[in-house]
Each structure stands twice: as C-alpha cells, then as structure tokens.
Amino acid sequence: MEAQLLGEALARAGRIVAFTGAGISTESGIPDFRGPQGVWTKVDPSDFTLDKYVASAEHRARIWRMRIERAAVDYLPNAAHRALVDLERSGTLDCIVTQNIDGLHQKAGSTAVLELHGSTRSIVCLDCRRQLPAEHAYARIEAGETDPHCVYCGGILKSGTVSFGESLPEDVIEEAFFRARQCDLCLVIGSSLVVHPAASIPLEAARAGARLAIVNHEPTPLDDLADPVVRASAGEVLPAAVALAEELRAR
C-alpha cells in the first residue's frame, strides 16, 4: 500500500526534486549520524570543526588517516539509489539535492546531483580554493606525508566536505532552492529534516506549491505537510513505487 501511494504521487508529478539524507545510504552499510549506531555516537563532532582542523597539524594527520581508512571500504549504491536513476531516465526527476557526502548517487548513475555538504571524492585548498580528486592527497600520504599541503600555493588541504564552522557552498544552495521552487513534487528520502539550512529546501518547495512525499523511518518536522509519509525502507519501497509510476504514466 505504501509503495502504491508513493507510486501514484510520482506518476502525477511532472517535475520532481529528490532530497536525500543519510538514511538512503544506511542500506549500503554507511551509518547515519544521529541513530543509535550513528557516527556521532562513535566520534566527537568537535573533531570536525574547521578551527580545530586549521589549528593543529597533528589533528589534520589524524583526520587524513581516518579518511584513508574509510575510503578503503568500497560502499556500493543500493536499490534506492538505483531507483532514482530510473526516475531520472523517465524524464520526471529534475535533480537530486543531497545532504550526503558519499557520492553514491553518482556511482549509481545519477547525473543531476547537488551536494549541499560537499563530497569525500574531492579535496580543496583552504587558501587558493583549488579542487583536486581525493586520491591526490591519499597517494601523497601513502608515500609518507602526514599533512599534505597544496602543491600550488602551500595552503592547507582538506576534504571537499563542509566542516562545522564552514558555510554551505553558496552556488549549490542557491541552485537547490531555485530547483525546489520550480518542482511540483519534492520527494524526501532518509532525512531527519533537522539540519538547516538544508532542511529548509523541502519546506521552500511546499511553500511554492509543491507536494511533499517523505520516506523516512522516523518522524520529521514536515510530516504534517506531506502526503504520503512512508515509514519503510527506501530500498524496498522506492523501486516498487518508481516501477508503478512508470506503469501508470504509460496507460
């Protein structure tokens, strides 16, 4: 029944924006942040502040080692990621706006992805702002460096993810709000909708007249505005809903 309600909502939509959070990737083995086994139960969030990173070479070396250990795990897209690829190919998905940094949407084959919190697949110089693939830093660390600096200007390098104390990339957040205002359905998947300003994007869509559909195991602040609200695994319900939507559109 839940897949049917969601499929009917998808079938009626002409322009969909998907808004995804950590919950869409938990089925790929990537822990969320706030759950019982979430990232924040295992690490100190203050370790991911920009000020602490800039202040200490020892801290940067520890963070780089952690990044390399995590990059060694080959996480794969799951059925929910692949269902969004199918939705894009159907011509109704305008873009994916994601809070995730894992790159699994692109790995699955999605081409229109706005990464609000950056990506672990890249690194950036804090001085000259040059961006390079993350493998550039990983190779240097494996060759013996502990705290690689920019080869162009000597500045501090960090992961292309947004740290606490950093602003979201202005061009990406502006594009996300613009797309949200243009859609007629905002499909929220696996987000608690409590981290702002990112969580304001689905609300902006609703204020502009779009319908909200939410797939999340736990309640969210926008459940009262959404129809349907689906309490189920995204990997189970989304493929069935997308398949039903294609069938209904073909009739």
C-alpha positions in Angstrom: 0.0 0.0 0.0 2.8 2.4 0.8 4.6 1.8 -2.5 1.3 2.3 -4.3 0.6 5.6 -2.6 4.1 6.8 -3.4 3.9 5.5 -6.9 0.7 7.3 -7.6 2.2 10.6 -6.3 5.3 10.1 -8.6 3.0 9.3 -11.6 1.1 12.6 -11.1 4.2 14.7 -10.9 5.8 16.4 -13.9 8.9 17.8 -12.2 10.4 16.1 -9.2 13.2 17.1 -6.9 14.5 14.4 -4.7 16.0 15.5 -1.3 18.1 12.8 0.3 19.8 12.3 3.6 21.9 9.7 5.4 19.0 7.3 5.6 19.2 6.5 1.9 22.8 5.2 2.3 22.4 3.1 5.5 21.3 0.1 3.4 24.7 0.4 1.7 26.4 0.0 5.0 27.2 3.6 5.7 26.0 4.6 9.2 23.8 7.6 9.7 24.7 10.4 12.1 22.0 10.5 14.8 20.8 6.9 15.1 21.7 4.5 17.9 24.8 3.4 16.0 25.3 6.7 14.2 28.6 8.4 13.6 28.1 10.9 16.4 27.9 8.0 18.9 31.5 7.0 17.9 33.3 10.2 17.3 33.4 13.7 18.9 31.7 16.2 16.5 34.1 18.9 17.6 36.8 16.9 15.8 35.2 18.1 12.5 35.3 21.8 13.2 37.2 24.0 10.7 39.0 25.9 13.5 40.4 22.7 15.1 41.5 21.4 11.7 43.4 24.6 10.8 45.0 24.9 14.2 46.7 21.5 14.5 48.9 19.6 12.1 48.7 16.6 14.4 44.9 16.8 14.2 45.0 17.0 10.4 47.2 14.0 10.2 44.7 12.0 12.3 41.8 13.1 10.1 43.7 12.2 7.0 44.4 8.7 8.3 40.7 8.3 9.2 39.7 9.5 5.6 42.0 6.9 4.0 40.7 4.1 6.2 37.1 4.9 5.2 38.0 5.4 1.5 39.3 1.8 1.5 35.8 0.5 2.0 34.0 0.1 -1.3 30.5 1.1 -0.5 28.0 0.4 -3.3 24.7 2.1 -4.3 21.6 0.3 -3.1 18.2 -0.2 -4.7 17.0 3.2 -3.6 19.9 5.0 -5.4 19.2 2.9 -8.5 15.5 3.7 -8.4 16.3 7.4 -8.5 18.4 6.7 -11.6 15.4 5.1 -13.2 13.3 8.1 -12.2 15.8 10.5 -13.9 15.8 8.4 -17.0 12.0 8.6 -17.1 12.3 12.4 -17.6 10.4 13.4 -14.4 13.3 13.8 -11.9 14.7 17.3 -12.3 17.6 16.8 -9.8 18.7 15.2 -6.6 19.6 17.6 -3.7 21.6 15.6 -1.2 23.0 16.1 2.3 25.2 13.1 1.7 29.0 13.2 1.0 29.4 9.6 -0.1 29.0 10.0 -3.9 26.7 7.0 -4.2 24.1 8.8 -6.3 26.8 9.5 -9.0 28.2 6.0 -8.6 24.7 4.6 -9.3 24.4 6.7 -12.5 22.6 9.9 -11.4 23.8 12.9 -13.4 22.0 15.9 -11.8 23.2 15.9 -8.2 23.6 19.0 -6.0 25.8 18.1 -3.0 25.0 20.5 -0.2 27.7 19.3 2.2 30.4 18.6 -0.4 32.0 15.3 -1.2 34.6 12.9 0.1 35.6 12.4 -3.5 37.5 15.7 -3.7 39.9 17.8 -1.7 40.2 21.6 -1.6 43.0 24.1 -0.7 41.8 26.5 2.0 43.9 29.3 0.5 43.7 29.2 -3.3 40.5 27.1 -3.3 41.8 24.7 -6.0 40.0 21.4 -6.0 41.5 18.0 -6.8 40.5 14.4 -6.6 40.8 13.0 -3.1 43.2 10.4 -4.5 45.8 13.2 -4.9 46.1 13.5 -1.1 45.8 9.8 -0.4 48.7 9.0 -2.7 50.9 11.5 -1.0 50.0 10.2 2.5 50.7 6.6 1.4 54.1 7.8 0.1 55.0 9.2 3.6 53.5 12.6 4.0 51.3 13.1 7.1 49.8 16.5 6.4 49.9 17.3 2.7 49.7 20.9 1.6 48.7 22.5 -1.7 51.3 22.0 -4.4 50.3 25.2 -6.0 50.3 27.7 -3.1 51.4 25.8 0.0 48.0 26.2 1.7 46.3 23.6 3.9 44.4 20.9 2.1 41.2 19.4 3.5 38.5 17.1 2.3 35.9 18.6 0.0 33.2 18.1 2.6 31.8 21.0 4.6 33.2 21.1 8.1 31.4 22.6 11.2 32.1 26.3 11.0 32.1 26.4 7.2 29.2 27.8 5.2 27.5 25.6 2.6 28.6 26.3 -1.0 26.6 29.4 -1.9 26.1 28.5 -5.6 24.9 25.0 -4.7 22.5 26.1 -2.0 21.1 28.8 -4.3 20.6 26.3 -7.1 18.9 23.9 -4.7 16.4 26.5 -3.5 15.7 27.5 -7.1 15.0 23.9 -8.2 12.8 23.4 -5.2 10.7 26.4 -6.1 10.2 25.0 -9.6 9.2 21.4 -8.8 5.7 20.1 -8.3 6.8 17.2 -6.1 9.6 17.2 -3.5 10.5 13.6 -2.6 12.3 13.5 0.7 14.2 10.2 1.4 16.1 9.3 4.5 16.5 12.8 6.0 15.5 13.8 9.6 14.9 17.3 8.2 16.5 18.9 11.3 19.8 20.3 9.8 19.4 23.8 8.5 19.6 25.5 6.1 19.5 22.3 4.1 16.2 21.1 5.7 14.6 24.4 4.6 14.7 23.3 1.0 11.7 20.9 1.1 9.8 23.5 3.1 10.6 26.0 0.3 9.2 23.6 -2.2 6.0 23.2 -0.2 5.6 27.0 0.2 5.9 27.3 -3.6 3.0 24.9 -4.1 4.8 21.6 -4.5 3.5 18.4 -3.0 5.8 16.7 -0.4 6.3 13.0 -0.1 8.5 11.7 2.7 10.2 8.3 3.1 11.9 8.0 6.5 11.9 5.5 9.3 11.5 8.3 12.0 9.1 11.3 12.2 10.2 14.6 10.7 9.2 18.2 11.4 7.5 18.3 8.0 5.3 15.2 8.2 2.2 17.2 8.7 2.7 18.9 5.3 3.5 15.6 3.4 1.3 13.2 1.6 2.2 10.4 1.6 4.5 9.8 4.6 6.1 6.4 4.2 7.7 4.6 7.2 9.6 1.9 5.3 13.0 1.0 3.9 13.7 3.3 0.9 15.5 0.3 -0.8 12.3 -1.7 -0.6 9.6 0.9 -1.3 11.2 3.2 -3.8 11.9 0.7 -6.6 8.4 -0.5 -6.4 7.0 3.0 -6.4 9.1 4.1 -9.4 8.1 1.0 -11.4 4.4 1.6 -10.6 4.7 5.3 -11.6 6.1 4.3 -15.0 3.3 1.8 -15.5 0.6 4.4 -14.6 2.2 7.0 -16.9 2.2 4.5 -19.7 -1.6 3.9 -19.5 
